[in-house]
Amino acid sequence: MAGSREVVAMDCEMVGLGPHRESGLARCSLVNVHGAVLYDKFIRPEGEITDYRTRVSGVTPQHMVGATPFAVARLENSLLGHSSVEDARATMELYQISQRIRARRGLPRLAVSD
């Protein structure tokens, strides 16, 4: 895909990490414009998973048993010619920034996990 202008769609599932349940990438899926799966893996995030968010993420402890470590997933995606794992991390950082802005303005959070 390197140098390609092919359209892809990305979906990521997140789990909560540590005592503050900060979001960490647990699954990354990529499909092309025709719906063909380019990448679909469970990814073991860096840090202790304290909230699987199964109700919304579909991720369970069993998925993490054979999950690809985050560092390996990052390398795999680099070899594919894109960095979806890093894109997911950047997207999560933007989401967290938007949550802080909403909180400062007294607006409700965009999503709440049980």
C-alpha positions as semicolon CSV with decimal commas, in nm:
position;residue;x (nm);y (nm);z (nm)
1;M;0,000;0,000;0,000
2;A;0,299;0,232;0,025
3;G;0,250;0,523;-0,210
4;S;-0,103;0,406;-0,291
5;R;-0,403;0,637;-0,286
6;E;-0,636;0,349;-0,199
7;V;-0,908;0,441;0,046
8;V;-0,912;0,241;0,368
9;A;-1,138;0,246;0,670
10;M;-1,010;0,182;1,020
11;D;-1,194;0,067;1,330
12;C;-1,029;0,037;1,669
13;E;-1,146;-0,114;1,994
14;M;-1,006;0,021;2,317
15;V;-0,969;-0,116;2,670
16;G;-0,902;0,068;2,995
17;L;-0,548;0,065;3,134
18;G;-0,429;0,128;3,488
19;P;-0,615;0,278;3,782
20;H;-0,759;0,564;3,574
21;R;-0,872;0,330;3,294
22;E;-0,687;0,530;3,029
23;S;-0,764;0,397;2,681
24;G;-0,531;0,153;2,515
25;L;-0,561;-0,010;2,172
26;A;-0,689;-0,370;2,190
27;R;-0,800;-0,437;1,831
28;C;-0,729;-0,273;1,499
29;S;-0,915;-0,352;1,178
30;L;-0,856;-0,210;0,830
31;V;-1,067;-0,268;0,519
32;N;-1,033;-0,129;0,169
33;V;-1,301;0,049;-0,031
34;H;-1,433;-0,290;-0,148
35;G;-1,464;-0,427;0,207
36;A;-1,167;-0,662;0,181
37;V;-0,992;-0,703;0,516
38;L;-0,638;-0,565;0,505
39;Y;-0,557;-0,607;0,874
40;D;-0,757;-0,736;1,168
41;K;-0,583;-0,828;1,491
42;F;-0,626;-0,814;1,863
43;I;-0,341;-0,612;2,008
44;R;-0,211;-0,641;2,364
45;P;-0,168;-0,282;2,481
46;E;0,125;-0,164;2,687
47;G;0,010;-0,150;3,050
48;E;-0,222;-0,342;3,279
49;I;-0,575;-0,389;3,146
50;T;-0,817;-0,290;3,420
51;D;-1,136;-0,254;3,213
52;Y;-1,206;-0,466;2,906
53;R;-1,512;-0,257;2,817
54;T;-1,656;-0,580;2,675
55;R;-2,008;-0,441;2,644
56;V;-1,893;-0,183;2,387
57;S;-1,560;-0,323;2,264
58;G;-1,640;-0,692;2,244
59;V;-1,290;-0,755;2,382
60;T;-1,254;-1,022;2,652
61;P;-0,957;-1,152;2,852
62;Q;-0,949;-1,456;2,621
63;H;-0,877;-1,230;2,322
64;M;-0,568;-1,096;2,495
65;V;-0,417;-1,443;2,552
66;G;-0,298;-1,470;2,192
67;A;-0,298;-1,099;2,112
68;T;-0,014;-0,938;1,920
69;P;0,200;-0,715;2,146
70;F;0,163;-0,344;2,064
71;A;0,530;-0,310;1,961
72;V;0,497;-0,600;1,715
73;A;0,171;-0,462;1,571
74;R;0,343;-0,129;1,514
75;L;0,618;-0,303;1,314
76;E;0,367;-0,511;1,116
77;N;0,179;-0,202;1,012
78;S;0,498;-0,025;0,909
79;L;0,572;-0,318;0,678
80;L;0,224;-0,284;0,526
81;G;0,309;0,073;0,429
82;H;0,087;0,253;0,678
83;S;0,082;0,308;1,048
84;S;-0,271;0,231;1,160
85;V;-0,157;0,151;1,512
86;E;0,004;0,493;1,542
87;D;-0,303;0,646;1,374
88;A;-0,517;0,483;1,642
89;R;-0,294;0,621;1,915
90;A;-0,311;0,970;1,762
91;T;-0,689;0,943;1,727
92;M;-0,716;0,846;2,094
93;E;-0,504;1,144;2,195
94;L;-0,735;1,375;1,996
95;Y;-1,036;1,215;2,166
96;Q;-0,882;1,275;2,509
97;I;-0,812;1,638;2,419
98;S;-1,174;1,681;2,307
99;Q;-1,293;1,533;2,637
100;R;-1,082;1,781;2,835
101;I;-1,217;2,072;2,628
102;R;-1,575;1,952;2,684
103;A;-1,510;1,917;3,058
104;R;-1,370;2,273;3,081
105;R;-1,684;2,404;2,912
106;G;-1,912;2,206;3,142
107;L;-2,033;1,976;2,863
108;P;-2,100;1,605;2,919
109;R;-1,846;1,342;2,815
110;L;-1,894;1,198;2,465
111;A;-1,897;0,837;2,584
112;V;-1,892;0,666;2,920
113;S;-1,770;0,310;2,977
114;D;-1,903;0,088;3,255
